[in-house]
């Protein structure tokens, strides 16, 4: 095997697999993009903005982004409970890359009808 291809065979350390694993669903990038633009949002704001996501999937997505250090969750001691999700500096560092990916998609694939 060509030495340049060995990194792709190493399942645990493959650079492509490791990056894609964090964004393997459409929701991770979408939620991160929204938080990058809005800076912070409440759970229900995100849920109402994305009518085709279930609360369970949104909760899982936010927890995953939080675990990766891309989003921070802040709970306020109030009744009813208030929780906000904000993008972190690490998440913010992805915004230019996501923007480039979206721009490429629009120019190469066109806008969906």
Backbone torsions as a table, in degrees:
resi	resn	phi	psi	omega
1	UNK	NA	140.8	177.2
2	UNK	-61.4	133.6	-178.2
3	UNK	-55.9	-35.0	-178.7
4	UNK	-65.8	-22.1	-176.9
5	UNK	-93.2	-10.9	-177.0
6	UNK	-60.1	-34.8	-178.5
7	UNK	-61.6	-26.4	179.7
8	UNK	-80.7	-19.9	179.6
9	UNK	-83.3	-21.8	-179.1
10	UNK	-81.1	94.6	-172.9
11	UNK	-53.9	-42.2	-176.3
12	UNK	-75.7	-25.8	-173.7
13	UNK	-119.6	8.2	179.6
14	UNK	-62.3	123.6	-177.3
15	UNK	-62.9	-37.4	-179.3
16	UNK	-69.9	-46.6	-179.7
17	UNK	-61.1	-40.6	-178.3
18	UNK	-65.5	-40.0	178.8
19	UNK	-70.1	-48.6	-177.1
20	UNK	-64.1	-32.1	-180.0
21	UNK	-58.5	-30.7	-179.4
22	UNK	-79.0	-20.4	-176.6
23	UNK	-129.4	33.3	-173.2
24	UNK	-72.9	-8.3	174.5
25	UNK	-114.6	158.4	178.6
26	UNK	-68.0	-23.6	-174.1
27	UNK	-70.2	-37.5	-178.1
28	UNK	-58.6	-50.7	179.4
29	UNK	-66.8	-37.9	-178.7
30	UNK	-66.2	-47.9	179.3
31	UNK	-64.7	-42.4	178.8
32	UNK	-62.7	-40.3	177.4
33	UNK	-62.7	-42.6	178.8
34	UNK	-62.8	-45.3	179.9
35	UNK	-68.0	-31.2	175.8
36	UNK	-64.1	-35.9	179.8
37	UNK	-81.6	-43.3	-174.8
38	UNK	-89.7	-17.9	-178.7
39	UNK	79.0	-47.2	174.3
40	UNK	-152.6	148.8	179.8
41	UNK	-149.5	152.7	173.4
42	UNK	-84.5	158.4	-178.2
43	UNK	-52.3	-50.3	-176.7
44	UNK	-67.2	-28.6	175.2
45	UNK	-63.9	-44.7	178.8
46	UNK	-64.6	-45.9	-178.4
47	UNK	-59.5	-42.4	-179.1
48	UNK	-73.9	-27.5	178.2
49	UNK	-72.8	-31.5	-179.5
50	UNK	-112.6	83.4	-174.3
51	UNK	-66.2	-14.3	-177.7
52	UNK	-100.2	15.2	175.0
53	UNK	-111.1	141.4	178.1
54	UNK	-86.1	156.0	176.8
55	UNK	-57.0	-37.7	-179.7
56	UNK	-64.1	-45.2	-179.7
57	UNK	-68.1	-40.1	177.9
58	UNK	-62.5	-44.1	178.7
59	UNK	-59.6	-45.4	178.6
60	UNK	-62.5	-43.1	-179.6
61	UNK	-62.1	-45.6	-179.9
62	UNK	-65.0	-40.6	178.0
63	UNK	-63.1	-40.4	178.9
64	UNK	-64.3	-45.3	178.5
65	UNK	-64.7	-35.6	177.5
66	UNK	-67.4	-44.1	178.4
67	UNK	-59.6	-36.6	179.8
68	UNK	-78.7	-4.7	178.7
69	UNK	78.8	18.3	-178.4
70	UNK	-94.1	-22.3	-177.8
71	UNK	-135.6	146.8	175.6
72	UNK	-119.5	141.7	180.0
73	UNK	-107.3	130.2	177.9
74	UNK	-126.0	121.0	179.4
75	UNK	-101.4	134.0	177.8
76	UNK	-103.4	138.3	179.5
77	UNK	-77.3	87.3	-179.7
78	UNK	-144.7	166.7	176.5
79	UNK	-123.4	120.5	-4.7
80	UNK	-68.3	162.5	-178.8
81	UNK	-59.2	140.8	177.9
82	UNK	-120.1	126.5	179.4
83	UNK	-129.9	131.7	176.6
84	UNK	-118.6	146.4	175.4
85	UNK	-115.4	131.9	-179.6
86	UNK	-129.2	152.3	176.8
87	UNK	-78.0	144.5	178.3
88	UNK	-94.8	173.4	175.7
89	UNK	-60.5	-38.4	178.0
90	UNK	-63.0	-44.1	177.4
91	UNK	-64.9	-39.9	178.4
92	UNK	-60.5	-33.4	-179.1
93	UNK	-66.6	-17.1	177.5
94	UNK	-85.8	-16.5	-174.3
95	UNK	-58.2	-44.2	177.6
96	UNK	-62.1	-35.6	179.9
97	UNK	-69.2	-44.4	177.9
98	UNK	-63.8	-41.2	177.7
99	UNK	-59.8	-41.6	177.9
100	UNK	-65.2	-40.9	178.5
101	UNK	-62.9	-43.4	178.3
102	UNK	-64.9	-44.2	178.7
103	UNK	-60.3	-42.5	177.4
104	UNK	-61.1	-45.2	-179.5
105	UNK	-60.6	-42.2	179.6
106	UNK	-65.5	-44.2	-177.9
107	UNK	-72.8	-35.5	-175.8
108	UNK	-93.7	-31.3	-175.3
109	UNK	-109.4	-13.6	-179.6
110	UNK	79.8	169.3	177.6
111	UNK	-86.5	138.3	177.4
112	UNK	-68.1	150.6	178.7
113	UNK	-76.4	NA	NA
